[in-house]
């Protein structure tokens, strides 16, 4: 094989290698993302009913005359959702970065499934951005007000913030449900296009075949 063809072949194989590594990281990030969102819903479904059953009285809020069960469950769930949001942010960033690396390595958007894969990922990241930077920011301020007035023993003010929190609970559930569905669709599309050969691999194989054919033709011509 000529030296320039060998260099081209090695370069193509490196592109295929990086594309496959990016595919693996991409799928792993989506899987962890989906698992974190699903687990946050499971935690909320366990913690809030359990606190209702236990009927705790919190020593940190001795003068608060309102619902201590909701207060305790909210403190626990807030920590869980904050951690999950950090995981979502990291996984979303990895998913976007690895898909871009795949495209740079020869993964062209030449089929509807691949184009849809990109569109769905951008839609998921847009929802994630809204959830973290807008919705959760306002929800955290509501919770901080709730906890602050409860710690001061101002039950009336605390319960006003509690009502605001309860009003946003259904919206939070819908956002998490939509997030889980979109991430699941991302995983499905990634799996659907996983076995598709990238352009870098095709071009490398074609170049190798052409070089071999040309080399054999030259060899025959010299022999004749």
C-alpha positions as CSV (number, residue, x, y, z in Angstrom):
1,X,0.0,0.0,0.0
2,X,1.5,3.4,-0.9
3,X,2.6,5.6,2.0
4,X,0.1,8.4,1.4
5,X,-2.7,5.9,1.3
6,X,-1.5,4.3,4.5
7,X,-1.6,7.7,6.2
8,X,-5.1,8.4,5.0
9,X,-6.2,4.9,6.2
10,X,-4.7,5.5,9.7
11,X,-6.4,8.9,9.9
12,X,-9.7,7.4,8.9
13,X,-9.4,4.6,11.5
14,X,-8.6,7.2,14.2
15,X,-11.8,9.1,13.3
16,X,-13.8,5.8,13.5
17,X,-12.2,5.1,16.9
18,X,-13.1,8.5,18.3
19,X,-16.6,8.3,16.9
20,X,-17.2,4.9,18.6
21,X,-15.8,6.2,22.0
22,X,-18.1,9.2,21.7
23,X,-21.0,6.9,21.0
24,X,-20.3,4.9,24.1
25,X,-20.0,8.0,26.3
26,X,-23.1,9.5,24.7
27,X,-25.2,6.5,25.5
28,X,-23.9,6.2,29.0
29,X,-24.6,9.9,29.7
30,X,-28.2,9.5,28.4
31,X,-28.7,6.3,30.6
32,X,-27.5,8.1,33.7
33,X,-29.6,11.1,32.9
34,X,-32.7,9.0,32.6
35,X,-31.9,7.1,35.7
36,X,-31.4,10.2,37.8
37,X,-34.7,11.8,36.6
38,X,-36.6,8.5,37.3
39,X,-35.0,8.1,40.7
40,X,-36.0,11.7,41.7
41,X,-39.6,10.8,41.0
42,X,-39.3,7.6,43.1
43,X,-37.8,9.5,46.0
44,X,-40.5,12.1,46.0
45,X,-43.2,9.3,45.8
46,X,-41.7,7.7,48.9
47,X,-40.6,10.6,51.1
48,X,-43.8,12.7,51.1
49,X,-46.3,9.9,52.0
50,X,-43.8,8.5,54.5
51,X,-43.6,11.8,56.3
52,X,-47.4,12.1,56.4
53,X,-47.4,8.7,58.1
54,X,-44.7,9.6,60.6
55,X,-46.2,13.0,61.5
56,X,-42.9,14.4,62.7
57,X,-42.3,17.5,64.8
58,X,-39.1,19.3,63.8
59,X,-36.9,20.7,66.6
60,X,-35.4,23.2,64.1
61,X,-38.9,24.8,63.8
62,X,-40.3,24.8,67.4
63,X,-42.6,27.7,67.0
64,X,-44.0,26.7,63.6
65,X,-47.6,25.5,63.9
66,X,-48.1,24.3,60.4
67,X,-47.5,21.0,58.6
68,X,-44.1,19.7,59.8
69,X,-44.5,16.6,57.6
70,X,-44.5,18.6,54.4
71,X,-41.7,20.8,55.8
72,X,-39.5,17.8,56.5
73,X,-40.3,16.1,53.2
74,X,-39.6,19.3,51.3
75,X,-36.2,19.7,52.9
76,X,-35.2,16.2,51.9
77,X,-36.7,16.3,48.4
78,X,-35.0,19.7,47.8
79,X,-31.5,18.2,48.4
80,X,-32.3,15.2,46.1
81,X,-33.6,17.4,43.3
82,X,-30.6,19.7,43.5
83,X,-28.3,16.8,43.2
84,X,-30.3,15.4,40.3
85,X,-30.2,18.7,38.5
86,X,-26.4,18.8,38.8
87,X,-26.3,15.2,37.3
88,X,-28.7,16.3,34.5
89,X,-26.6,19.3,33.7
90,X,-23.4,17.2,33.5
91,X,-25.1,14.4,31.4
92,X,-26.8,16.9,29.1
93,X,-23.4,18.6,28.5
94,X,-21.7,15.3,27.8
95,X,-24.5,14.2,25.4
96,X,-24.2,17.4,23.4
97,X,-20.4,17.4,23.4
98,X,-20.1,13.7,22.3
99,X,-22.7,14.1,19.5
100,X,-20.7,17.1,18.2
101,X,-17.5,15.0,18.4
102,X,-19.3,12.2,16.4
103,X,-20.3,14.7,13.7
104,X,-16.7,16.0,13.5
105,X,-15.5,12.4,13.2
106,X,-17.7,11.8,10.2
107,X,-21.1,11.1,11.6
108,X,-23.1,13.0,9.0
109,X,-26.8,13.9,9.3
110,X,-27.7,12.1,6.1
111,X,-30.8,10.3,7.4
112,X,-34.1,11.4,9.0
113,X,-33.3,9.4,12.1
114,X,-30.0,11.2,12.6
115,X,-31.6,14.6,12.0
116,X,-34.4,13.8,14.4
117,X,-31.8,12.6,16.9
118,X,-30.1,16.1,16.8
119,X,-33.5,17.9,17.0
120,X,-34.7,15.8,20.0
121,X,-31.5,16.4,21.9
122,X,-31.7,20.1,21.4
123,X,-35.3,20.1,22.5
124,X,-34.3,18.1,25.6
125,X,-31.5,20.5,26.4
126,X,-33.9,23.5,26.0
127,X,-36.3,21.9,28.5
128,X,-33.4,21.2,30.8
129,X,-32.2,24.8,30.6
130,X,-35.7,26.1,31.4
131,X,-36.0,23.7,34.3
132,X,-32.7,24.5,35.9
133,X,-32.3,28.2,35.3
134,X,-35.9,29.4,35.4
135,X,-38.4,27.0,37.0
136,X,-36.2,25.6,39.8
137,X,-34.7,29.0,40.5
138,X,-38.2,30.4,41.3
139,X,-39.1,27.2,43.2
140,X,-36.0,27.4,45.4
141,X,-36.8,31.0,46.3
142,X,-40.3,29.9,47.3
143,X,-38.9,27.1,49.5
144,X,-36.3,29.4,51.1
145,X,-39.1,31.8,52.1
146,X,-41.2,28.9,53.4
147,X,-38.3,27.7,55.6
148,X,-37.3,31.1,56.7
149,X,-40.6,32.1,58.1
150,X,-41.2,28.7,59.5
151,X,-37.9,28.9,61.4
152,X,-39.0,32.3,62.8
153,X,-42.4,30.9,63.9
154,X,-44.3,33.1,61.5
155,X,-46.9,30.4,60.5
156,X,-49.1,32.7,58.4
157,X,-46.3,33.9,56.2
158,X,-44.7,30.4,56.0
159,X,-48.0,28.9,54.9
160,X,-48.4,31.5,52.1
161,X,-45.1,30.3,50.7
162,X,-46.2,26.7,51.3
163,X,-49.3,27.3,49.1
164,X,-47.1,28.7,46.4
165,X,-44.9,25.6,46.5
166,X,-47.9,23.3,46.3
167,X,-49.2,25.2,43.3
168,X,-46.0,24.6,41.4
169,X,-45.7,20.9,42.4
170,X,-47.9,19.7,39.5
171,X,-45.8,21.8,37.0
172,X,-42.6,20.3,38.4
173,X,-44.1,16.8,37.9
174,X,-45.0,17.5,34.3
175,X,-41.6,18.9,33.6
176,X,-39.8,15.8,35.0
177,X,-42.2,13.5,33.2
178,X,-41.5,15.3,29.9
179,X,-37.8,15.2,30.6
180,X,-37.8,11.5,31.2
181,X,-39.8,10.9,28.0
182,X,-37.5,13.0,25.9
183,X,-34.3,11.4,27.3
184,X,-35.9,8.0,26.6
185,X,-36.6,9.0,23.0
186,X,-33.0,10.2,22.8
187,X,-31.8,6.7,23.9
188,X,-34.1,5.1,21.4
189,X,-32.8,7.2,18.5
190,X,-29.2,6.7,19.6
191,X,-29.7,3.0,19.6
192,X,-31.5,3.1,16.2
193,X,-28.6,4.8,14.5
194,X,-25.9,3.1,16.5
195,X,-25.1,0.4,13.9
196,X,-25.1,2.9,11.0
197,X,-21.6,3.2,9.5
198,X,-20.2,6.7,9.7
199,X,-19.0,8.5,6.6
200,X,-15.4,8.4,7.9
201,X,-15.5,4.6,7.9
202,X,-17.1,4.5,4.4
203,X,-14.6,6.9,2.9
204,X,-11.7,5.1,4.5
205,X,-12.9,1.7,3.1
206,X,-13.5,3.2,-0.3
207,X,-10.1,4.9,-0.4
208,X,-8.5,1.6,0.6
209,X,-10.3,-0.4,-2.1
210,X,-9.5,2.2,-4.8
211,X,-5.8,2.2,-3.8
212,X,-5.7,-1.6,-3.8
213,X,-7.3,-1.7,-7.3
214,X,-5.0,0.9,-8.6
215,X,-2.0,-0.8,-7.2
216,X,-3.0,-4.1,-8.7
217,X,-3.6,-2.5,-12.1
218,X,-0.1,-0.8,-12.0
219,X,1.4,-4.2,-11.1
220,X,-0.2,-5.9,-14.0
221,X,0.8,-3.2,-16.4
222,X,4.5,-3.5,-15.3
223,X,4.4,-7.3,-15.7
224,X,3.0,-7.0,-19.2
